[in-house]
């Protein structure tokens, strides 16, 4: 845990954040910790990520719990107010115990700025041993509209991470092969994921 003071002036508005100080040089602030609604049936429509940050959506099916409470560790399933993410930077680090870890820098697209377009991603930790013909990282970010949440992909139906917030259809792809399939690790105790910003 670290204290941060967003405006550098009075300490009256300082607050604690959880930081990851090892991966890819460290300096990552945890902005979101999530789990799954139906991990045992991963590709079922009932499976989604929960809670979700309060990002913009026009899809009425996105009806999982919303959090604006900063997560205090990687198992504290909460999310920072989405508009505050940019205070910590623009690079994204996605850490999951069922899928490969990604670090993505914005180009035309940005998770933090909620803009569609290309991103520069690299795999920083191989978690799975899935046999993939092409395990190269995603190249594009798409915000949630009109989908049920944001995603990182390499084109149509080539989802690596899809943060599905609709527990009635679709599923939250965590696919190291980028095939929008169930290629993540199986039988994991306490399956979850974390999103950090730097």
C-alpha positions in Angstrom: 0.0 0.0 0.0 1.2 3.5 -0.8 -0.2 7.0 0.0 -0.8 9.2 -3.1 -1.6 12.9 -3.2 -3.2 13.6 -6.6 -2.6 17.4 -6.6 0.6 17.6 -4.7 -0.7 20.2 -2.3 -2.5 19.7 0.9 -2.5 16.2 2.1 -6.2 16.4 3.0 -7.2 14.6 -0.2 -4.4 12.0 -0.1 -5.5 8.3 -0.2 -4.1 4.8 -0.1 -3.6 2.7 -3.3 -2.2 -0.8 -3.8 0.8 -0.9 -6.1 2.5 -3.7 -7.9 6.3 -2.9 -8.0 7.8 -5.9 -9.8 6.3 -6.6 -13.2 7.8 -4.8 -16.2 9.6 -2.3 -14.0 6.8 -1.8 -11.4 5.0 1.4 -10.7 1.6 -0.1 -11.3 -1.5 1.2 -9.4 -4.3 -1.3 -9.0 -7.5 0.2 -10.3 -9.8 -2.9 -10.6 -10.0 -6.4 -9.2 -12.6 -8.8 -10.5 -13.8 -12.4 -10.4 -16.3 -14.4 -12.4 -20.0 -15.1 -11.8 -19.9 -18.7 -13.3 -16.2 -19.8 -13.7 -17.2 -23.5 -13.6 -19.2 -23.0 -16.8 -16.9 -20.5 -18.4 -18.5 -20.1 -21.8 -22.1 -20.1 -20.5 -24.1 -16.9 -20.9 -24.4 -16.7 -17.1 -20.6 -16.1 -16.8 -19.4 -12.5 -16.5 -16.9 -10.4 -14.7 -18.0 -8.8 -11.4 -17.9 -6.1 -10.2 -17.3 -3.7 -13.0 -16.1 -0.1 -13.0 -18.6 2.6 -13.7 -17.6 3.1 -17.3 -20.0 4.3 -19.9 -22.4 1.8 -21.6 -25.5 2.0 -23.6 -26.2 -1.8 -23.3 -29.1 -2.5 -20.9 -27.8 -6.1 -20.5 -24.7 -4.8 -18.6 -26.2 -5.4 -15.2 -23.5 -6.7 -12.9 -22.6 -4.9 -9.7 -20.8 -1.6 -10.2 -18.0 -0.6 -7.8 -16.3 2.8 -7.2 -14.4 1.7 -4.1 -10.6 1.4 -4.6 -9.4 -2.2 -4.3 -6.9 -2.5 -1.4 -5.4 -5.7 -2.7 -5.6 -8.2 -5.6 -8.4 -10.1 -3.9 -10.5 -7.1 -2.9 -13.0 -7.2 -5.7 -13.6 -3.5 -6.3 -12.8 -0.8 -8.8 -11.7 2.8 -8.7 -14.0 5.5 -10.1 -13.3 5.1 -13.8 -12.7 8.8 -14.4 -9.8 8.7 -11.9 -7.8 6.0 -13.7 -6.0 8.6 -15.9 -4.5 10.1 -12.7 -2.2 7.1 -12.6 -1.1 6.9 -16.3 -2.2 5.5 -19.6 -0.4 2.1 -19.8 -2.5 -0.9 -18.8 -1.3 -4.1 -17.1 -3.8 -7.0 -17.0 -2.9 -9.7 -14.5 -5.0 -12.9 -14.4 -4.5 -16.3 -12.8 -6.2 -18.0 -15.8 -4.7 -16.1 -18.8 -1.3 -14.6 -19.8 -0.5 -11.2 -18.4 -0.4 -8.3 -20.8 1.1 -4.8 -20.7 -0.6 -2.5 -23.3 0.5 1.0 -24.2 -2.0 3.3 -26.0 -1.7 4.3 -29.7 -4.9 5.4 -31.3 -6.8 3.2 -28.8 -6.7 3.6 -25.0 -8.5 1.7 -22.2 -7.9 4.7 -19.8 -9.3 7.2 -22.3 -12.0 4.8 -23.5 -11.1 5.2 -27.2 -11.2 2.5 -29.9 -8.1 1.8 -31.9 -4.7 0.2 -32.0 -2.6 -0.6 -28.9 0.9 -1.9 -28.4 0.7 -5.0 -26.2 3.2 -7.5 -25.0 3.0 -10.7 -22.9 4.9 -10.2 -19.7 4.1 -13.6 -18.1 2.9 -16.8 -19.6 0.4 -18.4 -17.3 -1.1 -21.0 -19.6 0.4 -23.8 -21.6 -2.4 -23.7 -24.2 -1.3 -24.9 -27.7 -1.8 -21.8 -29.8 -1.0 -21.6 -33.5 -0.4 -17.8 -33.1 0.0 -16.7 -29.5 1.0 -13.2 -30.4 -0.6 -10.4 -28.2 -3.6 -8.3 -29.1 -3.3 -5.2 -31.2 -6.6 -3.4 -30.6 -8.7 -2.0 -27.8 -12.5 -1.6 -28.1 -14.6 0.1 -25.5 -17.8 -1.5 -24.3 -20.4 0.1 -26.6 -22.4 -1.7 -27.9 -20.8 -4.7 -26.4 -21.1 -5.8 -22.8 -17.7 -4.5 -21.8 -14.3 -3.5 -23.2 -12.0 -6.0 -25.0 -8.5 -6.5 -26.3 -8.4 -8.3 -29.6 -6.7 -8.7 -33.0 -9.7 -8.3 -35.1 -13.2 -9.8 -35.4 -13.7 -12.6 -32.9 -10.0 -12.7 -31.9 -10.6 -11.8 -28.3 -7.8 -12.2 -25.7 -9.6 -10.4 -22.9 -13.3 -9.5 -23.0 -14.6 -8.0 -19.8 -18.2 -9.1 -20.3 -20.6 -7.5 -17.9 -23.7 -9.3 -19.1 -24.6 -12.4 -17.1 -27.3 -13.3 -19.6 -25.3 -13.7 -22.8 -21.7 -14.0 -24.1 -18.8 -14.9 -21.8 -15.7 -13.1 -20.5 -13.1 -14.4 -22.9 -9.7 -14.9 -21.2 -8.0 -16.7 -24.1 -4.2 -16.8 -24.5 -4.7 -17.9 -28.1 -6.9 -14.9 -29.0 -9.7 -17.1 -30.4 -12.5 -16.1 -28.1 -12.6 -19.6 -26.8 -12.1 -21.3 -23.4 -8.4 -21.8 -23.6 -7.5 -20.3 -20.2 -6.4 -22.3 -17.2 -8.9 -24.8 -15.7 -9.6 -25.9 -12.2 -8.0 -22.7 -10.7 -8.7 -22.0 -7.1 -10.1 -18.4 -6.7 -10.0 -17.5 -10.4 -9.8 -13.7 -10.8 -8.1 -10.8 -12.6 -6.6 -7.4 -11.9 -6.1 -4.3 -14.0 -3.4 -1.8 -13.1 -2.5 1.5 -14.6 1.0 3.2 -14.9 
